[in-house]
């Protein structure tokens, strides 16, 4: 998968996660990309531990894992920022 495809995937996953979490206006598009890409790593790692599956990036399962991972990242960041 090319770098532009990864950036689009991260931006989309990060944007949806930030909309669900409710902080899209403070995050920006670069933040969405970073949150989406890191969320994909977190979600993929958790999915591989729980389901013993290798998820592809442009699949529904891979996208759901990326959004869930991004939500975990946003939740952890919000808790650490308040502390």
C-alpha positions in Angstrom: 0.0 0.0 0.0 1.4 3.4 -1.0 2.1 6.2 1.5 -0.8 8.3 0.1 -3.1 5.4 0.7 -1.9 5.1 4.3 -2.4 8.8 4.9 -5.9 8.7 3.5 -6.7 5.6 5.6 -5.3 7.3 8.7 -7.1 10.5 8.0 -10.4 8.8 7.6 -10.1 6.6 10.6 -8.8 9.5 12.8 -11.6 11.8 11.6 -14.3 9.2 12.4 -12.8 8.5 15.8 -12.5 12.2 16.6 -16.2 12.7 15.6 -17.3 9.9 17.9 -15.0 11.2 20.7 -16.2 14.8 20.1 -12.9 16.6 19.7 -12.7 17.0 15.9 -12.5 20.8 16.0 -9.5 20.9 18.2 -7.5 18.2 16.4 -7.1 19.3 12.8 -6.4 17.2 9.7 -2.8 16.4 10.7 -3.9 15.3 14.1 -6.6 13.1 12.4 -3.9 11.4 10.3 -1.6 10.8 13.2 -4.4 9.5 15.4 -5.7 7.3 12.6 -2.3 5.8 11.8 -1.4 5.2 15.5 -4.9 4.0 16.1 -4.5 1.5 13.3 -1.4 0.1 14.9 -3.1 -0.1 18.3 -6.3 -1.7 16.9 -4.3 -4.1 14.7 -2.2 -5.2 17.7 -5.3 -5.7 19.9 -7.1 -7.6 17.1 -4.2 -9.8 16.5 -4.1 -10.7 20.2 -7.8 -11.3 20.6 -8.7 -12.9 17.3 -5.3 -14.2 16.0 -6.1 -12.4 12.7 -4.0 -10.3 10.3 -6.3 -7.5 9.2 -5.8 -5.8 5.9 -5.9 -2.0 5.9 -8.6 -1.4 3.4 -11.0 -4.0 4.7 -14.1 -3.3 6.9 -12.4 -5.3 9.8 -9.2 -3.4 9.5 -11.0 -0.1 9.4 -13.1 -0.9 12.4 -9.9 -2.0 14.3 -8.3 1.3 13.3 -11.2 3.4 14.5 -11.4 1.4 17.8 -7.6 1.8 18.3 -7.9 5.6 17.6 -10.7 5.8 20.2 -8.5 4.1 22.7 -5.7 6.5 21.9 -7.9 9.5 22.2 -9.3 8.3 25.5 -5.9 7.6 26.9 -4.6 11.0 25.8 -7.6 12.8 27.3 -7.0 11.0 30.7 -3.2 11.8 30.6 -3.8 15.4 29.6 -6.0 16.0 32.6 -3.6 14.4 35.1 
